[in-house]
């Protein structure tokens, strides 16, 4: 009997995670104005992590599998999830308006391209020369998104980044940390049967709570804020993270990562509609370029399964 989802099911779960994540910036951007981005993220991660860990209380097999996982996987991947969470939600909290939230979201969604890049040294995927074209297109799209609704010249862009650089740097940091997590979870969790994602989520929530206390955010609770908080905890955090982890460890990693190129466009659409912040033409073009860049990168790589069959085979035997 199979211990977890098949490769095809795990790949489908990865696609569902992409759809769930497209609501992240819409929800967190709205909550930032109500209870603060770090506070909202901390509570949502703690709720999601606690719910995800509840099965451990009734399943000694799950606890045994969790405790048997490699310490370096738990430490490194858990730390990367916390870095990602702090980076992206602090970036949203520091954004001066909804337009900048949209711009940060495009930078964050460089993670598919970064994931494919990191799969070369870590998963031993082989690259074709066209990879450089894909990377260039993705980063050009991110750069174009930063000029949304403004005249484009290098001097004005540099002046703007000098005075308002931190949200963009944090958005890019989030992309890099999540890409590293996606690839390293494939490498370090190969052969294990445990699922530490809820533990990572809870740990990230506690780190966010500490950051929220230091920053001192104002809180204005409402029925809408409570509803958004629980939606955020269950959909774009708990289910999306668990589904993505299954896809990275059991599914077709290059295909799922390539399909995630839809995330910038989906996120722009949902965030723009929900926050009532129209995305300018350059933002849409930037998002599409990030998408095109990820597609080219995916087409420029031989899948890790072809070059590193052992981890891929072992990963498909893991327990959910």
Residue pairs with C-beta under 8 A, 6 or more apart in sequence:
3 193
3 317
3 318
3 319
3 320
4 10
4 246
4 250
4 316
4 317
4 318
4 319
4 320
5 13
5 246
5 250
5 320
6 250
6 316
7 250
7 251
7 252
7 316
8 251
10 246
10 247
10 249
10 250
10 251
10 316
11 247
11 251
11 252
11 255
11 256
13 243
13 244
13 246
13 247
13 251
14 243
14 244
14 246
14 247
14 248
14 251
14 256
14 259
14 260
15 247
15 256
15 259
16 239
16 240
16 243
17 239
17 240
17 241
17 243
17 244
17 247
18 256
18 259
18 260
18 262
18 263
18 266
19 266
20 235
20 236
20 239
20 240
20 243
21 236
21 240
21 263
21 267
22 263
22 266
22 267
22 269
22 270
23 231
23 235
23 236
23 267
23 270
23 274
24 232
24 236
24 240
24 267
25 92
25 101
25 102
25 104
25 105
25 108
25 267
25 270
25 271
26 267
26 270
26 271
26 273
26 274
26 275
27 228
27 231
27 232
27 236
27 274
28 37
28 40
28 41
28 89
28 92
28 232
29 37
29 92
29 95
29 98
29 101
29 271
29 274
29 275
30 224
30 228
30 274
30 275
31 37
31 40
31 225
31 228
31 229
31 232
32 40
32 92
32 93
32 95
34 40
34 219
34 220
34 221
34 222
34 224
34 225
34 228
35 43
35 217
35 219
35 220
35 221
35 225
35 229
36 93
36 212
36 215
36 217
36 218
36 219
37 89
37 90
37 92
37 93
37 217
38 86
38 89
38 90
38 93
38 208
38 211
38 212
38 215
38 217
39 209
39 212
39 217
39 219
40 89
40 225
40 228
40 229
40 232
41 85
41 89
41 205
41 208
41 232
42 205
42 206
42 208
42 209
42 211
42 212
43 205
43 209
43 229
43 233
44 205
44 229
44 230
44 232
44 233
44 237
45 85
45 201
45 202
45 204
45 205
45 208
45 233
45 237
46 202
46 205
46 206
46 209
47 205
47 229
47 230
47 233
47 234
48 198
48 201
48 202
48 205
48 233
48 234
48 237
48 238
48 241
49 198
49 199
49 200
49 201
49 202
49 203
49 204
49 205
49 238
50 198
50 202
51 198
51 233
51 234
51 238
52 197
52 198
52 201
52 202
52 238
52 242
53 198
53 199
53 202
55 62
56 62
56 63
56 66
61 319
62 194
62 195
62 319
65 192
65 193
65 194
65 195
65 319
66 194
66 195
66 196
66 199
67 194
68 192
68 193
68 194
69 189
69 192
69 194
69 196
70 188
70 189
70 192
72 188
73 184
73 185
73 188
73 189
73 192
73 196
74 196
74 199
76 184
76 188
77 181
77 184
77 185
77 188
77 189
77 196
77 200
78 196
78 199
78 200
78 203
78 204
80 177
80 178
80 180
80 181
80 184
81 181
81 200
81 201
81 203
81 204
81 241
82 200
82 203
82 204
82 207
83 173
83 177
84 174
84 177
84 178
84 181
84 204
85 204
85 205
85 207
85 208
86 204
86 207
86 208
86 211
87 170
87 171
87 173
87 174
87 177
88 104
88 108
88 170
88 171
88 174
89 208
90 170
90 211
91 104
91 108
91 166
91 167
91 168
91 170
91 171
91 174
92 101
92 104
92 167
93 215
93 217
94 166
94 167
94 170
95 101
95 104
95 167
96 164
97 277
98 271
98 275
98 276
98 277
99 148
99 149
99 277
100 164
100 167
101 271
101 275
101 277
102 145
102 148
102 268
102 271
102 272
102 277
102 279
102 283
103 145
103 146
103 148
103 168
103 171
103 283
104 167
104 168
104 170
104 171
105 171
105 264
105 267
105 268
105 271
106 141
106 142
106 145
106 264
106 268
106 283
106 286
106 287
106 290
107 142
107 145
107 146
107 168
107 171
107 172
107 174
107 175
108 171
108 172
108 174
108 175
108 178
109 175
109 263
109 264
109 267
109 287
109 290
110 138
110 139
110 142
110 172
110 175
110 290
111 174
111 175
111 176
111 178
111 179
111 182
111 260
112 179
112 257
112 258
112 260
112 261
112 263
112 294
112 297
112 298
113 134
113 135
113 138
113 139
113 290
113 293
113 294
113 297
114 175
114 176
114 178
114 179
114 180
115 178
115 179
115 182
115 183
115 257
115 260
116 125
116 131
116 254
116 257
116 258
116 294
116 297
116 298
116 301
117 131
117 135
117 179
117 297
118 179
118 180
118 183
119 125
119 183
119 253
119 254
119 257
119 301
119 304
120 126
120 127
120 301
122 183
122 184
122 187
123 183
123 186
123 187
123 253
123 304
123 307
123 308
123 311
124 304
124 307
124 308
125 254
125 301
125 302
125 303
125 304
125 307
126 301
126 302
126 306
126 307
127 300
127 301
128 299
128 300
128 301
129 300
130 296
130 299
130 300
131 296
131 297
131 300
131 301
133 296
133 300
134 292
134 293
134 294
134 295
134 296
134 297
134 298
134 299
134 300
135 293
135 297
136 293
137 289
137 290
137 292
137 293
137 296
138 289
138 290
138 292
138 293
138 294
138 297
139 293
140 289
140 293
141 285
141 286
141 287
141 288
141 289
141 290
141 291
141 292
141 293
142 172
142 286
142 289
142 290
143 286
144 152
144 282
144 285
144 286
144 289
145 282
145 283
145 286
145 287
145 290
146 157
146 160
146 161
146 168
146 286
147 157
147 282
148 279
148 280
148 282
148 283
148 286
149 280
149 282
149 283
150 156
150 160
152 282
161 168
182 244
182 248
182 253
182 257
183 248
185 245
185 248
185 249
186 248
186 249
186 253
186 304
186 311
186 315
187 311
189 196
189 249
189 315
189 318
190 249
190 310
190 311
190 312
190 314
190 315
191 311
191 314
191 315
191 317
191 318
192 318
193 317
193 318
193 319
194 318
194 319
195 242
195 245
195 318
195 319
195 320
197 241
197 242
197 245
198 238
198 242
200 241
201 237
201 238
201 241
246 320
247 253
247 256
248 256
249 315
249 318
250 315
250 316
250 318
252 303
252 305
253 303
253 304
253 305
253 312
254 298
254 301
254 303
254 304
255 298
255 303
257 294
257 298
258 294
258 295
258 297
258 298
258 299
260 294
261 290
261 291
261 292
261 293
261 294
261 295
261 298
262 291
264 287
264 288
264 290
264 291
265 287
265 288
265 291
268 279
268 283
268 284
268 287
271 277
272 278
272 279
279 287
304 311
304 312
305 312
